[in-house]
Amino acid sequence: MNQVAEQIDPNISNVWDTINNLVNGFLELLPKLVIAAVVLVIFWLLAKGARLLLRRLTRGHASANIGAVMGRLAYGGMLLLGLLVALTIAAPSVKPADLLSVLGVGGVAIGFAFRDILQNFLAGLLILIRQPFQIGDQIIFNDYEGTVEQIETRATIIKTYDGRKVVIPNGEIYTNSVMVNTAYETRRSQYDVGIGYGDDIREAAEFVLQAMRQVEGVLDEPAPDVLNVDLAGSSVNLRARWWTKPERAEVVRVGHEVLTAIKEKLDEAGIDMPYPTQVTLFHDQTEETDGDRTTQREGWPAGANPPKARTLAQALGQLAQGRDVTR
């Protein structure tokens, strides 16, 4: 029993020594922990202040969205810096260089794991900084067309004209072509109008020009114009071109009014707007006076007794009787 008591007493003594050392170590570390906590709180307040300041400076401006994003980045960056400073104060043996090296290795691993997310994030920052388009602009990207509602760090959100929401990753937008319809103050529209060959081209063009000028929404500067662009198979094609404000609703409304006015004006002036016409001739309708009929031509076999030429009336009569008109 005495031997057991002698073994237990030293063990208990060692436990108490360990506890005393832990308590003493904690008491020695407590001021550093308090200072580290105070420093972390100070950095947290500074981060919140920086975020609010950036948002207020850009509120109501075209760069409001980038101000919000930069505010979030400043907030996160200052919190990270505060955490590093607090760790250095609480544990002097931990060097900032060691922490940064660990963060660097971890950053590389995270970069490989979340490559697409980081690519979209960086593309979003570049879009916000360079501003190829802004919130409220109307854009066309691939098969999507609509109004930009929000530019986030990961994706751009547009609302289509038929009321649907499209989320497009920023990486795709930044590396592909985007058409911004509202980038400038004016936008040109055009439409081809066919008139008859017997009509006066200059007179018809003047009527089309008058029709465009009387439509509300067609701008005087740049002025509308009319060009002769094609001598087609059954019509002379005039291209009417006019300028409006760039918004989609205005372009569609004015386009409707312009085409209606052109149709009414040409009808009033007696200008013909012919339908496309096509003339069909059977193989033997012109061969009587069109070269040697004993040689093969237009699908007919060569020979001494070629089929005789027929008029269109004869061919239609055969067709009405149910006979083969190709014989």
Residue frames as qw, qx, qy, qz and C-alpha x, y, z in Angstrom:
[[0.000, 0.885, 0.466, 0.000, 0.00, 0.00, 0.00],
 [0.314, -0.780, 0.099, 0.532, 2.80, 2.37, 0.86],
 [0.398, -0.121, 0.594, 0.688, 4.35, 1.71, -2.57],
 [0.188, 0.633, 0.663, 0.354, 1.04, 2.47, -4.30],
 [0.154, -0.927, -0.264, 0.217, 0.63, 5.72, -2.31],
 [0.395, -0.567, 0.314, 0.651, 4.18, 6.73, -3.17],
 [0.335, 0.165, 0.673, 0.638, 3.38, 6.20, -6.92],
 [0.064, 0.779, 0.600, 0.173, 0.05, 8.07, -6.80],
 [0.264, -0.832, -0.147, 0.465, 1.37, 11.15, -5.00],
 [0.302, -0.353, 0.427, 0.776, 3.94, 12.00, -7.69],
 [0.183, 0.399, 0.739, 0.511, 1.30, 11.48, -10.44],
 [0.091, -0.864, -0.491, 0.061, -1.11, 13.87, -8.72],
 [0.332, -0.695, 0.083, 0.632, 1.68, 16.33, -8.25],
 [0.305, -0.042, 0.598, 0.740, 2.49, 16.18, -11.97],
 [0.079, 0.655, 0.689, 0.301, -1.18, 16.79, -12.87],
 [0.199, -0.893, -0.280, 0.292, -1.36, 19.85, -10.64],
 [0.369, -0.477, 0.321, 0.730, 1.90, 21.13, -12.09],
 [0.254, 0.256, 0.691, 0.626, 0.46, 20.73, -15.59],
 [0.045, -0.811, -0.574, -0.103, -2.74, 22.52, -14.64],
 [0.310, -0.800, -0.067, 0.510, -0.80, 25.32, -12.97],
 [0.359, -0.227, 0.487, 0.763, 1.38, 25.71, -16.06],
 [0.149, 0.507, 0.699, 0.482, -1.69, 25.87, -18.30],
 [0.166, -0.883, -0.424, 0.114, -3.38, 28.43, -16.09],
 [0.369, -0.667, 0.136, 0.633, -0.23, 30.50, -15.84],
 [0.333, 0.025, 0.609, 0.720, 0.28, 30.28, -19.60],
 [0.062, 0.694, 0.647, 0.311, -3.30, 31.33, -20.25],
 [0.253, -0.882, -0.239, 0.318, -2.98, 34.24, -17.80],
 [0.377, -0.453, 0.344, 0.731, 0.20, 35.29, -19.54],
 [0.216, 0.208, 0.697, 0.651, -1.51, 34.97, -22.96],
 [0.051, 0.733, 0.660, -0.158, -4.74, 36.64, -21.85],
 [0.027, -0.752, -0.005, 0.659, -3.53, 40.24, -22.35],
 [0.093, -0.262, 0.675, 0.684, -2.32, 39.34, -25.82],
 [0.101, 0.415, 0.877, 0.220, -5.66, 37.69, -26.63],
 [0.033, 0.796, 0.448, -0.406, -7.51, 40.78, -25.41],
 [0.046, -0.629, 0.291, 0.719, -5.31, 43.05, -27.51],
 [0.118, -0.020, 0.836, 0.536, -5.72, 40.75, -30.52],
 [0.104, 0.609, 0.786, -0.016, -9.50, 40.78, -30.08],
 [0.012, 0.804, 0.178, -0.567, -9.51, 44.59, -29.82],
 [0.089, -0.433, 0.555, 0.705, -7.38, 44.84, -32.96],
 [0.132, 0.235, 0.896, 0.353, -9.70, 42.47, -34.83],
 [0.084, 0.756, 0.601, -0.244, -12.74, 44.53, -33.79],
 [0.036, -0.717, 0.123, 0.685, -10.99, 47.73, -34.92],
 [0.080, -0.198, 0.743, 0.635, -10.23, 46.20, -38.32],
 [0.123, 0.481, 0.862, 0.101, -13.84, 44.96, -38.57],
 [0.065, 0.821, 0.350, -0.447, -15.13, 48.49, -37.93],
 [0.055, -0.579, 0.410, 0.703, -12.66, 49.92, -40.45],
 [0.158, 0.078, 0.877, 0.447, -13.79, 47.33, -43.01],
 [0.125, 0.688, 0.710, -0.090, -17.44, 48.25, -42.51],
 [0.007, -0.806, -0.063, 0.589, -16.59, 51.94, -42.77],
 [0.122, -0.361, 0.628, 0.678, -14.63, 51.43, -46.00],
 [0.159, 0.333, 0.883, 0.290, -17.50, 49.45, -47.52],
 [0.070, 0.806, 0.527, -0.260, -20.09, 52.10, -46.60],
 [0.096, -0.704, 0.177, 0.681, -17.83, 54.90, -47.83],
 [0.144, -0.130, 0.754, 0.628, -17.33, 53.30, -51.25],
 [0.115, 0.542, 0.822, 0.135, -21.06, 52.69, -51.61],
 [0.000, 0.839, 0.340, -0.425, -21.92, 56.27, -50.68],
 [0.156, -0.549, 0.376, 0.730, -19.32, 57.75, -53.01],
 [0.004, -0.043, 0.792, 0.609, -20.79, 55.86, -55.98],
 [0.224, 0.511, 0.781, -0.282, -24.47, 56.00, -55.03],
 [0.358, 0.804, 0.273, -0.388, -26.59, 57.45, -57.83],
 [0.113, 0.692, -0.529, -0.478, -23.75, 57.22, -60.36],
 [0.814, 0.363, -0.359, -0.276, -23.13, 54.86, -63.27],
 [0.443, 0.378, -0.767, 0.268, -20.38, 53.24, -61.19],
 [0.616, -0.440, 0.306, -0.578, -22.69, 52.37, -58.28],
 [0.987, -0.020, -0.100, -0.124, -22.44, 48.67, -59.00],
 [0.701, 0.365, -0.419, 0.447, -18.66, 48.66, -59.08],
 [0.147, -0.587, 0.417, -0.678, -18.67, 50.68, -55.85],
 [0.843, -0.325, 0.155, -0.400, -20.67, 47.92, -54.15],
 [0.955, 0.154, -0.203, 0.150, -18.30, 45.25, -55.44],
 [0.431, 0.515, -0.428, 0.605, -15.19, 47.17, -54.45],
 [0.452, -0.571, 0.305, -0.614, -16.77, 47.75, -51.05],
 [0.966, -0.196, 0.033, -0.163, -17.16, 44.01, -50.54],
 [0.812, 0.327, -0.285, 0.391, -13.56, 43.43, -51.64],
 [0.082, 0.615, -0.399, 0.675, -12.29, 46.13, -49.29],
 [0.718, -0.471, 0.189, -0.476, -14.34, 44.62, -46.47],
 [0.996, -0.037, -0.061, 0.045, -12.93, 41.13, -47.01],
 [0.637, 0.485, -0.311, 0.512, -9.36, 42.38, -47.50],
 [0.129, -0.635, 0.385, -0.657, -9.34, 44.44, -44.32],
 [0.856, -0.378, 0.146, -0.323, -10.83, 41.58, -42.30],
 [0.943, 0.157, -0.169, 0.239, -8.11, 39.26, -43.59],
 [0.367, 0.576, -0.361, 0.635, -5.43, 41.80, -42.71],
 [0.467, -0.596, 0.288, -0.586, -6.92, 42.25, -39.24],
 [0.974, -0.194, -0.002, -0.115, -6.93, 38.49, -38.71],
 [0.784, 0.328, -0.283, 0.444, -3.24, 38.25, -39.65],
 [0.056, 0.615, -0.365, 0.697, -2.33, 41.10, -37.29],
 [0.710, -0.485, 0.182, -0.478, -4.39, 39.57, -34.47],
 [0.988, -0.028, -0.121, 0.089, -2.71, 36.18, -34.92],
 [0.563, 0.474, -0.344, 0.584, 0.70, 37.82, -34.88],
 [0.243, -0.604, 0.340, -0.678, -0.14, 39.60, -31.60],
 [0.858, -0.343, 0.130, -0.358, -1.67, 36.55, -29.96],
 [0.942, -0.109, 0.216, 0.231, 1.09, 34.18, -31.09],
 [0.013, 0.889, -0.351, -0.292, 4.37, 36.05, -31.64],
 [0.508, -0.297, 0.753, 0.293, 6.03, 32.86, -32.78],
 [0.573, 0.537, 0.600, 0.153, 3.76, 32.82, -35.81],
 [0.210, -0.374, 0.271, 0.861, 5.32, 35.01, -38.48],
 [0.532, 0.610, 0.149, -0.568, 3.21, 36.82, -41.11],
 [0.282, 0.531, -0.679, -0.423, 5.52, 35.48, -43.82],
 [0.113, -0.035, 0.992, -0.037, 4.69, 31.92, -42.78],
 [0.423, 0.483, 0.606, -0.470, 0.97, 32.68, -42.84],
 [0.439, 0.666, -0.184, -0.574, 1.24, 34.29, -46.28],
 [0.133, 0.370, -0.872, -0.293, 3.14, 31.29, -47.63],
 [0.250, 0.207, 0.923, -0.205, 0.43, 28.97, -46.31],
 [0.441, 0.633, 0.330, -0.544, -2.24, 31.20, -47.83],
 [0.283, 0.596, -0.518, -0.544, -0.31, 31.20, -51.11],
 [0.007, 0.118, -0.981, -0.155, -0.21, 27.42, -51.34],
 [0.283, 0.426, 0.784, -0.352, -3.86, 27.23, -50.31],
 [0.366, 0.650, 0.020, -0.666, -4.74, 29.88, -52.88],
 [0.208, 0.388, -0.762, -0.475, -3.17, 27.85, -55.68],
 [0.072, 0.140, 0.987, -0.044, -5.12, 24.77, -54.63],
 [0.302, 0.584, 0.538, -0.527, -8.34, 26.75, -54.39],
 [0.269, 0.586, -0.309, -0.699, -7.61, 28.33, -57.76],
 [0.147, 0.160, -0.906, -0.364, -7.39, 24.94, -59.47],
 [0.092, 0.327, 0.913, -0.227, -10.50, 23.68, -57.69],
 [0.214, 0.769, 0.490, -0.351, -12.61, 26.74, -58.48],
 [0.363, -0.102, 0.425, 0.823, -11.06, 27.86, -61.76],
 [0.048, 0.545, 0.630, 0.551, -14.33, 28.65, -63.51],
 [0.296, -0.846, -0.425, 0.127, -15.67, 30.58, -60.53],
 [0.421, -0.590, 0.087, 0.684, -12.49, 32.64, -60.27],
 [0.301, 0.141, 0.544, 0.771, -12.50, 33.24, -64.03],
 [0.078, -0.731, -0.577, -0.355, -16.06, 34.58, -63.87],
 [0.412, -0.793, -0.254, 0.370, -15.14, 36.66, -60.82],
 [0.404, -0.370, 0.260, 0.795, -12.15, 38.29, -62.53],
 [0.162, 0.362, 0.617, 0.680, -14.16, 38.83, -65.72],
 [0.198, -0.820, -0.533, -0.059, -16.89, 40.47, -63.66],
 [0.404, -0.692, -0.049, 0.597, -14.37, 42.85, -62.12],
 [0.321, -0.094, 0.463, 0.821, -13.01, 43.76, -65.56],
 [0.019, 0.597, 0.656, 0.461, -16.54, 44.36, -66.87],
 [0.302, -0.852, -0.386, 0.183, -17.32, 46.59, -63.90],
 [0.415, -0.558, 0.138, 0.705, -14.08, 48.53, -64.33],
 [0.222, -0.038, 0.560, 0.797, -14.12, 48.94, -68.13],
 [0.371, 0.508, 0.466, -0.622, -17.93, 49.23, -68.34],
 [0.075, 0.026, 0.734, 0.675, -18.61, 48.05, -71.93],
 [0.355, -0.519, -0.537, -0.562, -22.27, 48.28, -70.89],
 [0.097, -0.182, 0.545, -0.812, -24.14, 49.49, -67.82],
 [0.132, 0.391, 0.855, -0.315, -27.25, 48.61, -65.88],
 [0.366, 0.671, 0.294, -0.574, -30.24, 49.63, -68.02],
 [0.169, 0.484, -0.609, -0.606, -28.48, 49.08, -71.36],
 [0.881, 0.267, 0.234, -0.313, -30.15, 46.84, -73.93],
 [0.094, -0.569, 0.768, 0.277, -27.75, 44.21, -75.26],
 [0.922, 0.240, -0.147, -0.265, -27.66, 41.19, -77.55],
 [0.203, -0.555, 0.806, -0.017, -25.50, 38.22, -76.53],
 [0.116, -0.008, 0.975, 0.191, -25.71, 35.08, -78.68],
 [0.174, -0.440, -0.770, -0.427, -29.42, 34.19, -78.78],
 [0.285, -0.657, -0.582, 0.386, -30.37, 36.44, -75.86],
 [0.135, 0.430, 0.139, 0.882, -31.59, 40.03, -76.13],
 [0.418, -0.747, -0.517, -0.010, -32.84, 42.19, -73.31],
 [0.090, -0.876, 0.144, -0.452, -32.15, 44.85, -70.69],
 [0.513, 0.181, -0.655, 0.525, -29.25, 44.55, -68.24],
 [0.565, -0.723, -0.263, -0.297, -30.75, 44.38, -64.74],
 [0.616, -0.742, 0.264, 0.020, -27.69, 43.57, -62.66],
 [0.627, 0.566, -0.492, 0.211, -23.93, 43.08, -63.06],
 [0.790, -0.588, 0.165, -0.049, -22.60, 40.78, -60.37],
 [0.176, -0.701, 0.671, 0.165, -19.07, 39.55, -59.85],
 [0.503, -0.064, 0.856, 0.103, -20.04, 36.10, -61.12],
 [0.300, 0.430, 0.773, 0.357, -22.71, 36.75, -63.75],
 [0.149, 0.093, -0.104, -0.979, -24.67, 39.39, -65.62],
 [0.247, 0.448, 0.828, -0.228, -28.46, 39.25, -65.39],
 [0.149, 0.054, -0.350, -0.923, -30.65, 40.48, -68.24],
 [0.462, 0.400, 0.638, -0.468, -34.42, 40.63, -68.65],
 [0.231, 0.165, 0.736, 0.615, -35.63, 39.64, -72.11],
 [0.258, -0.030, -0.159, -0.953, -38.33, 41.61, -73.88],
 [0.632, -0.270, -0.571, -0.449, -40.82, 38.80, -73.31],
 [0.575, -0.627, 0.180, -0.494, -40.29, 38.95, -69.54],
 [0.963, -0.132, -0.192, 0.133, -37.76, 36.18, -68.90],
 [0.357, -0.855, 0.373, 0.043, -34.62, 36.29, -66.75],
 [0.878, 0.369, -0.215, 0.219, -31.29, 35.18, -68.21],
 [0.538, -0.768, 0.313, 0.151, -28.15, 34.68, -66.10],
 [0.770, 0.580, -0.185, 0.191, -24.98, 34.79, -68.23],
 [0.779, -0.421, 0.002, 0.465, -21.57, 33.94, -66.73],
 [0.009, 0.940, -0.150, -0.307, -19.23, 36.92, -66.94],
 [0.480, -0.374, 0.660, 0.440, -16.45, 34.79, -68.39],
 [0.491, 0.437, 0.686, 0.313, -18.55, 34.13, -71.51],
 [0.177, 0.948, 0.257, -0.068, -19.55, 37.78, -71.88],
 [0.242, -0.841, 0.315, 0.368, -15.99, 39.07, -71.53],
 [0.397, -0.304, 0.739, 0.452, -14.53, 36.65, -74.09],
 [0.347, 0.445, 0.756, 0.333, -17.30, 36.94, -76.72],
 [0.039, 0.229, 0.266, 0.936, -18.95, 39.67, -78.76],
 [0.004, 0.602, 0.680, -0.418, -21.76, 41.67, -77.19],
 [0.110, 0.474, 0.396, 0.778, -23.95, 44.10, -79.15],
 [0.109, -0.455, -0.508, 0.723, -25.02, 47.11, -77.06],
 [0.188, 0.635, 0.610, 0.436, -28.07, 48.62, -78.74],
 [0.191, -0.944, -0.260, -0.068, -28.29, 51.60, -76.40],
 [0.674, -0.243, -0.013, 0.698, -24.61, 52.57, -76.40],
 [0.180, 0.063, 0.210, 0.959, -25.35, 55.67, -78.50],
 [0.256, 0.332, 0.373, -0.828, -28.15, 58.21, -78.57],
 [0.639, 0.417, -0.126, -0.634, -29.54, 57.21, -81.97],
 [0.506, -0.067, 0.851, 0.124, -30.19, 53.99, -83.88],
 [0.371, 0.343, -0.444, -0.740, -30.89, 53.41, -87.58],
 [0.632, 0.211, 0.725, -0.174, -33.56, 51.10, -88.98],
 [0.206, 0.363, -0.561, -0.715, -34.23, 50.18, -92.60],
 [0.641, 0.297, 0.674, -0.216, -36.73, 48.39, -94.81],
 [0.108, -0.131, 0.682, 0.711, -36.78, 47.50, -98.52],
 [0.518, 0.525, 0.411, -0.536, -39.86, 48.52, -100.53],
 [0.385, 0.070, 0.740, 0.547, -40.46, 47.16, -104.04],
 [0.404, 0.605, 0.120, -0.676, -42.06, 49.32, -106.77],
 [0.797, 0.454, 0.398, 0.033, -43.02, 48.45, -110.33],
 [0.557, -0.064, 0.392, 0.729, -40.62, 48.85, -113.25],
 [0.200, 0.644, 0.485, 0.557, -43.09, 51.19, -114.88],
 [0.313, -0.908, -0.260, 0.100, -43.04, 53.65, -111.97],
 [0.299, 0.809, -0.246, 0.443, -40.77, 56.67, -111.69],
 [0.734, -0.148, -0.490, 0.446, -38.00, 55.75, -109.24],
 [0.231, 0.162, -0.272, 0.920, -37.19, 59.30, -108.14],
 [0.450, -0.397, -0.144, -0.787, -40.83, 60.18, -107.63],
 [0.819, -0.347, -0.445, -0.109, -41.48, 57.01, -105.61],
 [0.607, -0.029, -0.450, 0.654, -38.38, 57.68, -103.49],
 [0.039, -0.297, 0.138, -0.944, -39.65, 61.17, -102.72],
 [0.668, -0.415, -0.274, -0.554, -43.03, 59.81, -101.62],
 [0.815, -0.230, -0.480, 0.231, -41.30, 57.29, -99.33],
 [0.392, 0.125, -0.338, 0.847, -39.17, 60.08, -97.88],
 [0.317, -0.396, -0.034, -0.861, -42.23, 62.24, -97.23],
 [0.790, -0.378, -0.407, -0.261, -43.94, 59.33, -95.48],
 [0.710, -0.132, -0.472, 0.505, -40.99, 58.83, -93.13],
 [0.187, 0.244, -0.213, 0.928, -40.68, 62.51, -92.28],
 [0.464, -0.439, -0.145, -0.755, -44.28, 62.76, -91.14],
 [0.785, -0.324, -0.528, 0.026, -43.94, 59.97, -88.56],
 [0.374, -0.827, 0.255, -0.335, -43.45, 61.10, -84.96],
 [0.833, -0.428, 0.337, 0.101, -40.23, 59.64, -83.59],
 [0.787, 0.380, 0.153, 0.462, -38.23, 59.72, -86.84],
 [0.416, -0.660, 0.008, 0.626, -35.32, 62.04, -86.14],
 [0.424, 0.902, 0.017, -0.072, -34.49, 64.99, -88.37],
 [0.272, 0.767, -0.562, 0.147, -30.79, 64.57, -87.62],
 [0.170, -0.209, 0.716, 0.643, -29.46, 62.23, -88.87],
 [0.554, 0.313, -0.056, -0.770, -31.98, 62.68, -91.68],
 [0.773, 0.174, 0.604, -0.089, -33.89, 59.77, -93.24],
 [0.182, 0.531, -0.563, -0.607, -32.97, 58.76, -96.79],
 [0.870, 0.287, 0.331, -0.225, -34.03, 56.42, -99.62],
 [0.091, -0.548, 0.720, 0.416, -31.66, 54.39, -101.82],
 [0.861, 0.325, -0.192, -0.341, -32.18, 52.25, -104.91],
 [0.429, -0.544, 0.721, -0.034, -30.53, 48.96, -103.87],
 [0.412, -0.027, 0.895, 0.170, -31.73, 46.31, -106.31],
 [0.551, 0.275, -0.348, -0.707, -33.26, 45.77, -109.74],
 [0.476, -0.089, 0.847, -0.219, -35.02, 42.55, -108.80],
 [0.185, 0.148, 0.897, 0.374, -36.93, 40.07, -110.93],
 [0.019, -0.657, -0.700, -0.279, -40.32, 41.73, -110.54],
 [0.224, -0.943, -0.244, 0.035, -39.64, 45.02, -108.75],
 [0.376, 0.586, -0.290, 0.656, -37.25, 47.90, -108.22],
 [0.653, -0.534, -0.472, 0.257, -36.26, 47.77, -104.54],
 [0.046, 0.749, -0.164, 0.640, -35.92, 51.02, -102.63],
 [0.597, -0.234, -0.608, 0.468, -34.31, 50.95, -99.19],
 [0.258, -0.834, -0.094, -0.478, -35.90, 53.33, -96.68],
 [0.614, -0.057, -0.514, 0.596, -33.58, 54.25, -93.78],
 [0.271, -0.801, -0.087, -0.527, -34.51, 56.28, -90.72],
 [0.357, 0.205, -0.645, 0.644, -33.08, 57.11, -87.28],
 [0.580, -0.666, -0.298, -0.361, -34.79, 56.89, -83.89],
 [0.388, -0.662, 0.531, -0.359, -33.91, 56.75, -80.21],
 [0.308, 0.366, -0.877, -0.052, -32.15, 53.45, -79.45],
 [0.450, -0.091, 0.736, -0.498, -34.63, 51.87, -77.00],
 [0.108, 0.107, 0.953, 0.262, -36.33, 48.73, -78.30],
 [0.207, 0.627, 0.685, -0.306, -39.87, 49.93, -77.60],
 [0.181, 0.752, -0.048, -0.632, -39.28, 53.14, -79.56],
 [0.017, -0.340, 0.766, 0.545, -37.63, 51.31, -82.48],
 [0.146, 0.296, 0.938, 0.108, -40.57, 48.89, -82.80],
 [0.192, 0.722, 0.500, -0.438, -43.22, 51.60, -82.46],
 [0.147, 0.704, -0.251, -0.648, -41.65, 53.95, -85.00],
 [0.100, -0.178, 0.872, 0.444, -40.97, 51.06, -87.40],
 [0.227, 0.493, 0.837, -0.069, -44.66, 50.14, -87.38],
 [0.188, 0.815, 0.248, -0.489, -45.68, 53.73, -88.05],
 [0.008, -0.574, 0.521, 0.631, -43.11, 54.18, -90.83],
 [0.145, 0.041, 0.920, 0.362, -44.17, 51.07, -92.78],
 [0.211, 0.653, 0.700, -0.198, -47.84, 51.99, -92.41],
 [0.115, 0.806, 0.011, -0.581, -47.18, 55.53, -93.64],
 [0.074, -0.387, 0.702, 0.593, -45.13, 54.31, -96.63],
 [0.198, 0.297, 0.915, 0.187, -47.87, 51.89, -97.72],
 [0.174, 0.778, 0.517, -0.313, -50.58, 54.54, -97.44],
 [0.014, 0.738, -0.218, -0.638, -48.48, 57.15, -99.25],
 [0.100, -0.220, 0.803, 0.544, -47.62, 54.89, -102.19],
 [0.202, 0.487, 0.849, 0.043, -51.23, 53.73, -102.52],
 [0.123, 0.825, 0.299, -0.463, -52.39, 57.34, -102.54],
 [0.027, 0.672, -0.419, -0.610, -49.83, 58.24, -105.21],
 [0.860, 0.425, 0.011, -0.283, -50.75, 55.24, -107.37],
 [0.131, 0.636, -0.759, -0.048, -47.30, 53.67, -107.11],
 [0.912, 0.010, -0.338, -0.230, -47.38, 49.94, -107.81],
 [0.326, -0.553, 0.738, -0.206, -45.95, 47.53, -105.22],
 [0.766, 0.209, -0.475, -0.380, -45.94, 44.31, -107.28],
 [0.872, -0.312, 0.359, -0.119, -45.97, 40.79, -105.95],
 [0.222, -0.451, 0.791, 0.348, -43.13, 38.49, -107.05],
 [0.810, 0.406, 0.033, -0.421, -44.12, 36.92, -110.40],
 [0.388, -0.336, 0.817, 0.262, -42.88, 33.80, -112.16],
 [0.691, 0.451, -0.224, -0.519, -43.41, 32.67, -115.76],
 [0.628, -0.182, 0.755, 0.051, -43.36, 28.92, -116.52],
 [0.560, 0.529, -0.406, -0.492, -42.62, 27.77, -120.08],
 [0.938, -0.010, 0.343, -0.048, -42.90, 24.15, -121.20],
 [0.572, -0.341, 0.539, 0.516, -39.91, 22.64, -122.99],
 [0.430, 0.285, 0.667, 0.538, -41.40, 22.78, -126.47],
 [0.144, 0.862, 0.408, -0.264, -43.02, 26.19, -126.37],
 [0.070, 0.895, -0.223, -0.379, -40.08, 28.07, -127.87],
 [0.574, -0.281, 0.668, 0.380, -38.24, 25.36, -129.76],
 [0.632, 0.639, 0.433, 0.062, -40.03, 25.94, -133.08],
 [0.390, 0.881, -0.064, 0.259, -37.84, 28.96, -133.75],
 [0.387, -0.823, 0.408, -0.081, -35.06, 28.27, -131.28],
 [0.160, -0.555, 0.802, 0.149, -32.42, 26.26, -133.06],
 [0.483, 0.183, -0.787, -0.336, -32.29, 22.77, -134.49],
 [0.737, -0.275, 0.264, -0.558, -35.03, 20.62, -132.95],
 [0.922, 0.163, -0.343, -0.074, -33.45, 17.38, -134.18],
 [0.450, 0.335, -0.641, 0.525, -30.61, 17.70, -131.67],
 [0.530, -0.515, -0.632, 0.234, -31.03, 17.04, -127.99],
 [0.080, 0.342, -0.186, 0.917, -31.95, 20.16, -126.02],
 [0.429, -0.292, 0.266, -0.812, -33.83, 20.94, -122.82],
 [0.512, -0.104, 0.766, -0.375, -34.39, 17.30, -121.91],
 [0.820, 0.415, 0.092, -0.383, -35.83, 16.25, -125.28],
 [0.739, -0.166, 0.567, 0.324, -34.12, 13.29, -127.00],
 [0.101, 0.517, -0.505, -0.684, -32.35, 13.82, -130.32],
 [0.499, 0.252, 0.824, 0.092, -33.95, 12.30, -133.42],
 [0.110, 0.140, 0.568, 0.804, -35.41, 12.92, -136.86],
 [0.300, -0.585, -0.571, -0.491, -38.99, 13.34, -135.55],
 [0.151, -0.021, -0.556, 0.817, -38.89, 15.73, -132.54],
 [0.018, 0.659, 0.715, -0.233, -42.16, 16.72, -130.84],
 [0.174, 0.625, 0.325, 0.688, -43.89, 19.73, -132.36],
 [0.089, 0.070, -0.360, 0.926, -44.10, 23.01, -130.54],
 [0.211, -0.649, -0.727, -0.076, -47.25, 23.80, -128.58],
 [0.101, -0.611, 0.042, -0.784, -48.81, 26.95, -127.32],
 [0.073, -0.136, 0.711, -0.686, -49.51, 27.47, -123.66],
 [0.667, 0.034, 0.099, -0.738, -53.24, 27.15, -124.37],
 [0.788, 0.171, -0.544, -0.231, -52.70, 23.72, -125.91],
 [0.360, 0.193, -0.802, 0.437, -50.66, 22.58, -122.91],
 [0.314, -0.063, 0.515, -0.795, -53.32, 23.81, -120.47],
 [0.768, 0.087, -0.193, -0.604, -56.00, 22.01, -122.52],
 [0.680, 0.156, -0.715, 0.043, -54.09, 18.76, -122.22],
 [0.099, 0.149, -0.729, 0.661, -53.71, 19.35, -118.52],
 [0.546, -0.025, 0.234, -0.804, -57.44, 19.92, -118.14],
 [0.841, 0.124, -0.351, -0.392, -58.12, 16.64, -119.94],
 [0.816, -0.451, 0.351, -0.082, -55.81, 14.80, -117.53],
 [0.882, 0.409, -0.070, 0.224, -53.22, 14.09, -120.19],
 [0.699, -0.404, 0.073, 0.585, -49.45, 14.26, -119.65],
 [0.244, 0.958, 0.030, -0.145, -48.41, 17.73, -120.70],
 [0.322, -0.678, 0.557, 0.356, -44.76, 16.71, -121.11],
 [0.537, 0.089, 0.765, 0.344, -45.54, 14.57, -124.15]]
